Amino acid sequence: MHKIAASMFVCWMLLVQTTGLSARGTGQAIGAKDEALAGEWPKAKPASLGIDEKLLAAFDADLASGKYSLVDSFELIRCGHEVYERKYSHDYGQIYGKEAKTRGPLNAHLTGPYNYFDPAWHPYYRETGLHSMQSVSKTVTSVLIGVAVTRGDFKSSMDTPVLRYFDETKVKNVDERKRRMTLRHVLTMTTGLDWNEETSYDDPHNDSSLMEAADDWVQYVIDKPMKEEPGKVFNYSSGATELLAYIFHKETGQDIEAYGEKYLFQPLNMKHYWKRSPMGVIDTEGGLYLKDADLAKIGYLYLHHGRWNKQQIVSETWVKESLTPFIEAERGGIYKYGFKWWLLQESPTDTQHYTWMARGFGGQRLMIFPEKDLIAVFTGWDILGAPVTNQALVSRILPAVSPQACSVPAQ
């Protein structure tokens, strides 16, 4: 879900002003060290890194009580150390038992990985600790393209026309606007395609659900007619990101998952599972599974300008461009959008400082507060109710965080 309640803006502004989030910085993580993280995150006492544990304990109690719907985990990383981590257990087989046996937009095939109510597949992959990331997969896909660009394996510029990768005679609704659609437009949700993902995912008119019910997802997307000039209008599209799995293979000759395993997941010691479409194409729009602690590593990588263990995994240039606002994600709103990253503006007039976010259906969230060297991760699986706003969660985290710089923490 990507819709944001604009009515929360005033509350968010008051929060920013009272927590010091608007403090200026250089973009360098405060006091962060370029060191290896082998296995689990090193742990630190919250107080040793300027975290009020009592406020977090109250938040934890509310998460456990269900106040913020079906949250599965909450983790807080500061200065490269885990300062708070909780899991919350839910019986999803019972919660969604009826829906799991009923065909619908979130269960088009009744069985298999795209029955979103099947506890064998959602939210955890086959009773492992790997949790469905949903649209956080889009952000990781952007990271992987950046890795390939950095390594010289993805040679084309982001201004390359998308139709270069297709036989135009086999694509429907081709016009001059579709010919002008580029990779940059795909990365920034500005393709101009006529795509409806504004409705809920259990709505039979939602294009994302219709795509997942089809056999050939890539063809479904590229055949859509154009509605706008590319690059002009933000329109959230899972289909646009699915094109990137196909394009990556065409451009590099490599499968994006296999490539990611070698050049991202292994170097960062991340375990994963990644679903594929019926045609065998990696589900880059929503099929990735990660542990919450491993998702935090993506945030840490970007906090450190693409470096991990003294190795440049993805270039600083790509990181900077990815986190530079390309377009407003909502008219007059507080969100901008980069290369598959949501950018939460600190104030209506401040165009330099943002909170970086990756977000996914059901309650998956990676929140990065660069000037506080703070990473928050949430997972969850509330796929039928109204989603909790990001601001509601942030309003419980930031008051517990002091503006102090990082130092050597108490273990």
N, C-alpha and C positions, 0 to 999 in steps of 0.2 A: 504494500500500500504506500502510495507516495503523496497522498493529499495531506495538506497541513491546515490546521485550524488557524486562520488568520486572526481570530479573536484573541489568541494567546500572545500576540505581539507585545502588547503593553506590559503584560506580566513578565515576559522575557526581558524587556528593556529595563524594568526595575531590578530584575535579578542581576543583569550584567553590571548595572551601576553599583549595586551593593556588594558584589563579590570581587570587584576589581578585575573582572575578565578583560576589560578594555585597556589594561596596562600595556604599554607599548613594548615591542620586542623586535628582535632581528629575524625571527623565524627559526633560529637555532634553538634546539631543545635545551632548556636550562640545566646546566650542570650534568648533562648526559655524557656517558662514556661510550666510546666505540669499542665494545667488548663482546665476546661470544656469549650466546645464550644457549647452552647445551641442555637439552631436556627441559625440565620445568623452570619457570621463572624463579629467580632468587626472591626470597620473601623478606619483608621488612615490617616492623611495627608501624601502624598508621601514624602515630604521634611523631615518630622519628622523621617523617617526611611531610609534616604539616597537615595531617589529616585528623579531623575530629571523629574518633571512633564511636562516640555516643550518638552523634547525628547519623552516622552510617548504620548503627545498630537499630535505630528507630526506623530508618528506611528499609532495612532488611526485614524487620517485623511486618511492615506493611506489604512488602513483596510476598512474604510467606503467607500472609492472610488472604491474598488474592485481590488486594485493593487495586493493583495495576494489571489485572487480568492474569492470563496464564504465562507467567514468566518462568523459564526453566533455569536460568543462571544469571548471575551478576558478578562481574570481576572488575577490579580497579587496579591499574598499573600506574605507578608514579616513579619517575627517575629510573626506569628500567627494573623496578621491583614490584612484585605483587603485594599490595597493602590490604586488599580485601577480596574475598572470594566466597561465594555461596551458591549452592544448588538447591532447586526446589522441585520436588517430585510430584508428578501428576499421572493419573491412570488414563491415558489417552484412548486406550481400547474401550473403556467405559464411556468416556466423555463423548467420543465420536463414533460409538458403536453402530448407531442407526445409520448415520451418513455413510459409513464405510460399506454398507450393503446396498446403497441407493445410487443409481447412476445419475450424474449431474455434471455441471461445469468443472467441479473440483474432483470429479471421479468419473471421467468419461469412459474408462475401460473396465471399471469395477475391480480389476486386479492389477498388480504391478506397481512400478515406481511413481506413476502419476495418479494413483488414488491417494489424495492428500489426507485421507482419514485413516489409512492403513497403518497401524502402529509398528508394522515391520519395516516401514519406509519413512514414516514421519512421526515425530520430528527427528528421531534418531535413526541412523542407518543400522538396521538389524541388531538392535540392542547393544550397539557400541557407544562410545562417548562422542562419536561424530554426529554433529547436529546439522540439520538442513540450514543452509545459509540463505536460500532463496535469492533475492536480488542483490545481496552482498556479492554474489557470484559475478555480477556485472563489474563491480569495482575490481575484483581480483583479475578479471579478464583484461581490464585496462592495464593493470600492473604487468600482466604477462606480455601484452603487446609492447609495453615500455621496455621490458627485459629484452625482447627480441630486437627492438630498435637499437638498444644499447649495445647488444652483441653484434649488430650488423646482419642479423638473419632476416629481419623485416626491413627491406631496402626502400620500399616505396614511401613517398611522403604522405602525410595525412591529408593532403589535398588531392590525392589520387581519386578519380571517379570510381564509384562502387561498381558500375556496370562493366568496368574493365575486367572484372573477375567472372563475368557471366557471358554466355552466348545470348546476345540481345534478341536473336530470333526466337528464343525460347522463353522470353520474359514478357508478361502481359503488361498492358497499360504504360508502355514506354512513351515518354514525351521529352521535350527539352529540359524540363525541370528534373525529371528522373536522371537524365544524362548529366546534370550538374551536381547531383548528390555525391558527396565525397566521404572519405573515411572520417574526416573531422566532424562531419554532420552526424555520422553514426555514433561517434564517441560522445557527442554532446546532446543527443536526443533532439536534433533539429533536422531530421531527414526530410521533412515535408510530406511524408507518406500519410495517407488517410488511415489512421490507426486509432482505435477506441480502446483505451485502457483506463478511462476515467470512472467507469462503473466498477462495482465490486467484482472480485474474481469468481464469485458464484453466480454472476449474471451471465446468461447464455449469449449476450451480445458483446461480451468482453473479448477483444481480439487475442489477448494472450491465452485465454482458455480455449478459444477456437483453434489457435495455432497448435496448442498441445494436444488437441483432439485429432489433429490431422496427422498424416504419415510423414509428409515432406515439409518440415517446418520452414526451411530456407526458401523453398519455392512459394509457400504461402505468403511469406513476408515480401519477397522481391516482386511478387505479382500485384501487390496492393497498388491502387491508383494514387496519384499525387493529389495533395490537397493544398499545400503551401509551397512557396519558394524555399528551397533548402537553406538552412542557416538563419532563418528569420523568426521562427516560432518554436518554442519549447513544447514538445509533445512526448510525454513519457511512453516509451515503447520497449517492451521486452523483446519483441521481434527484431528490433534494430540490433540489439546485442547478440542475438542468435546468428545474425549475418556474420559477425566477427569470427565465430568458430570456423565457418566455411572459408572466409576470406583469409584467415591465418594459414590454413592448410594450402590454399592456392598460392599464397605469397611465399611461404617458407618451405613448402613440401613436407611439413611436419604436423603431427597431431598436437593441438594446443595443450591437451592434458599431459601427454608424454613429455612435451617440451617443458611444461611447468614443473613436472616432477624433477627433472634434471637440473633446472636452472633457478627454481624458486623454492619449491617445497622441500627438497633435500637440503639445500644450503641453510634454510631456516629451521630445519628439523620439524617440519609440519606434516602430520598425517592427514590424509584426505580420502574422500570417495567422490567421484563425479559421474552423475547420470548422463545418459546419452538419449538422443531422440530415436524414434523407430528406425530412422535411416542410418543410425550409428554416428550421428554428429554430436559432439560434446554439447551439453546443455549449458552454454555460457550465460544464458539469461537467468537461470535460477537453480541449477542442478548440483551445485557444490555442497559438500558436507565437510565441516571442520570442527575441531574442538575450540571452545571459546578462548582458551589460553593461546592457541595457535593463531586465531583471528587477530588477537592483540598484537602479534608479531608484524602483521601488515602495517598496523598503525605505527609501531616502533620503527620499522623500515623507513616509512615516509617522514617521521619526525627527524630521522637522521639522514635526510636528503638522499635516500636510496642506498645507503651503506649498511652492511651487516658484517660483523667480524672483520673489519678492515677491507672488505671487498665491496666494490661498487656493483651491486646486483642490478640496479636500474639507475639510469643517469640522473644527475641532479636537474638537468634541463627538463627531462620528462616529468619528474616529480613536480617541478615548479609549474610547468604548463598544465599538468593535470589538475592542480589546485588553484589555477587562475580562473576566475569566473569568465565563462564564455557567454552566458545568457541568463536572464532571470528565469527561475524555475516556476515562478508564479507571478502574475501581474501585480506589481506594487507590493510584493511580499518580501519576506526576510530570507528566502533561499535563492542562491545562485547555483549554477551547475558548471562543472568542469568536465574532465575526461572520466565520466562515470563516478564522480565524487559530488556529493551534496555539500554546499558551502553555506553555513549559517552566518549571516552578517551580524556583527556585533551591534550596529546601530544603523539607522537609515542613511546617515551621512558618512559613515566609516566604510570605505571601499578597500581597505588594506588588511583588515584583520577578520579572520573567519574561524569558526569551528568546523573541522572537516568531518564528514560523516559518510558511512556506507550503511544502507538500510535495506531490510528485506521483509517481505510478507510474513506475518505471523508474530513479529516482534524481534527480528534479528537487527542488532545495532552495533556498529563500531563508531565510537565518538572520540575524536582526538582534539584536545585543547592544547595547541602548540605552545602557547606562552606560559602554560602551567606544567608542561612536560607530563601531561595526564592523559591516560587512555581508559575509556570505559567500554565494556562489552556487555551486551545483553543478548540472551537467546530466549525464545518463547514459541508458543504455538497456539495463539488465539486467532484462528483463521475464519471465524464466523462473526465475532463481535466487533464493536467499534474499536479501532486501534488507539492505544494510549499515545498521546503526543510526545514527541521528543522533549519538548519544553517542560512537560510535567516531570519527566525523569531527571532532566538537567537541574531543575529547581530543587531537587533533593540531594544532588551531588555537590554542586559548587559551593553552597554555604558551608560544607564540611572541609573545604580545601583552602588553606592559607596561601598567600602569594609568595611565600618564602622560596628561595632558590634551593636547588637540590644539594644535598651534602651526603657524606657517608652515613647510611642509615643503620639503626640498631636492628640486629637480626632477631 
